[in-house]
């Protein structure tokens, strides 16, 4: 299902131009129009999924397999040593386009990209409580 107001669906459908670096029947990889760094790429599934809570595991698996291929290509081509993979889900998490997408952000010495958080100091009891709630076994 493609949404008429989804900018990524419009890019996938060719309604909006993009700097495409790879495409197959299932995914399109484009350069981010407002990148954090040179070579910042986005992997877009052609089928519309709002976020990780909607995408099926098989599609996500193929997407991450492609991410490895694209990341290695970026590393070799741009001669980088490091790369962040970022995927946001929901406005609170920083998602600005409600179409699942994966950011591959090359890192350069002294760049302005920051992916960090203030670490919590949890007690063993707090960790055990969360583990009990989240245990999937």
N, C-alpha and C positions, 0 to 999 in steps of 0.2 A: 504494500500500500504506500504510494507516494503522496505526500501532503503538498497541496498547492502552494502553501506559504513557506515551505521548507527550503532554505537557500541551498542546502546540500543536494536535495532532490533535484532542484533546478540545475545545479552544476552537473549532476550525473546525467540528466536528460539533455544537456547541451544548451539549455536556455540561457545560462550564464557562462561566459568563458572561464577557463581555468588553465593553469600551468600543470598539465597532466604529465606525470613521469612514468606511470605504469597503469595498465588497465587490462582486465580480463572480464569474463562474463559476470563475475560476482562482485568485484571490487574495483574501485578507482582510487589511485594514489595521486594526490595533487600537492603542489607547494602551497603552504599556508600564505594567504594574501597579506596577513598581518603577523609576520613570523617573530618568534623570540630570537631567532638566529638564522644566519644564512643556511639554507638547506632544510629548514623546518618543514616537514611533510605531514600530511594527514592521510590516513587510510580510511576510506569511506565504503561501507557495504552499499551496494546498489539498491538493495531492498531497504526500505525505511524501518529502522528500529529506533525508538526514542532514546534508549539507554541500555546499559548492561542487563537490566532487569527484564528486558523484552527480547534480547537477542538469544537465539538458541545455541546450545553448546557446540554443535557441529560447525555452524557458521563462525562462531567465535574462535574455534580451534583453527579453522582454515585462515582466518584473519591474522591470528598470531603467528602462524607458519609464514604467511606473507610478510609480516612485520620483521621476522628474522632475516628474510631475503632482502628486504628494502634497507634495513639497518646495516647489513654487511655491505650493500652497494654504496650507501651514503658514506660509510667509514672508509672504504677503499677509494671512492671517487673524490671526496673532499678532504681526505687525509686527516681525519679526526681521530682522537683517542677515546672520546667519551660521548655518550648519547643518553638522553632521558626519554623514556616512554611514559606518556601521561594519558590518562583516560578519565574524564570527569563524568559524574552521573548526578544530575539534578542541579538546580540553581545554587543551592547551598554549597555544593562541592565545586562550583566554578564553571559548570556547563553553560555555555551561552547559545549553542545551537542544539536543539532537541532532535538530533539525528546522531546515533552512535558514531563516534569517530575516535581514532587513535592518533595521538600526536607522537611523532618521532623528531626530537629536538637535538640537533648536534650541539656539542658543547665545545667552547673555545676558552683558552686562558683569559681571565679577566672579563668574561662576558657579563651581561646583565640579567641572565636567567637565574631564577631562584626557585627551587622546589624543596621546601623545608618546613618544619613545624617545631613548636616547642614541645619537648618530650615531657610526658606525664611521669610522675613517680608513684606507681601503684604498689600496694602491699601484696604479699603472696596470697592473702585471703581475697583481695579484690580480683586478682588474676584468676584464682581458682573459681570464683563465682561466675566470672564471664566465661571461662572455659566450660563450666557446667551448662550454662545457658546455650552456648554455641556448639557444643559437642554434636557431631553429625554421625557418630558411630552407633 
